Amino acid sequence: MIIEVLKSKIHRVTVTDCELNYIGSITIDESLIEAANMIVGEKVQVVNINNGERLETYIIKGKRDSGEITLNGPAARKVQKGDKVIIISYARMNINDAKSFKPTLIFPDQNNSLKS
């Protein structure tokens, strides 16, 4: 049996911008993409902590170490600059593999940085 499980999570980052007049997607700081074991083009779910909205989009690469989290296109209507969001990706795998699979979870600081 194949099931869908949590693969990666970027927990409680701050939205730095919203660009309504853009094709779509979420722009994420390249350092955060790598640390979370995500890739450009990957489908993600974005959960807005401030208003409860959930949406799906795909990742585009932002400038490394910039802290950028920008919602683009129609997704920009679901968030405001300054909102806290959780960015989640999932993977499908055999149920036996899923039992031992360990997702990648990252917890950036208030500046969307992993540096201490």
C-alpha positions, -999 to 999 in steps of 0.1 A, spaced: 0 0 0 12 35 -8 5 63 16 13 101 17 35 113 46 51 145 58 84 149 39 96 184 49 84 213 70 96 249 73 79 259 105 66 294 113 84 317 89 73 353 83 59 363 49 82 391 36 61 401 6 31 394 -16 32 398 -54 -3 395 -68 8 403 -104 30 373 -108 23 339 -125 21 320 -92 42 302 -66 60 308 -34 95 323 -34 116 308 -6 152 317 5 175 291 -12 191 283 22 158 273 36 149 252 6 181 233 10 179 229 48 143 216 45 153 190 18 129 206 -7 135 214 -43 126 241 -68 93 232 -85 81 210 -56 45 212 -47 40 225 -12 11 233 11 12 267 28 -7 271 61 -13 306 73 -12 307 111 -28 342 112 -60 334 94 -62 296 90 -60 296 51 -44 266 34 -32 266 -1 -11 246 -25 15 260 -48 51 253 -60 85 265 -49 107 290 -68 142 299 -55 148 331 -37 181 348 -29 203 328 -5 203 340 31 178 367 23 150 354 45 126 358 16 92 342 18 70 357 -10 36 345 -20 30 352 -57 0 353 -80 -34 343 -66 -18 329 -34 -10 365 -25 -47 370 -17 -45 344 11 -17 361 31 -4 395 42 31 407 47 41 398 82 18 367 85 34 335 100 31 305 77 41 268 78 54 254 45 49 216 41 58 190 15 46 154 14 59 122 -2 43 90 -13 59 58 -3 52 22 6 37 19 41 66 -2 53 91 25 42 70 52 58 72 35 92 109 43 94 110 75 73 122 106 92 109 139 78 131 171 77 118 198 100 134 232 102 126 260 127 139 294 114 141 324 137 120 356 135 142 368 106 136 335 86 172 325 93 187 293 106 218 311 119 220 315 156 
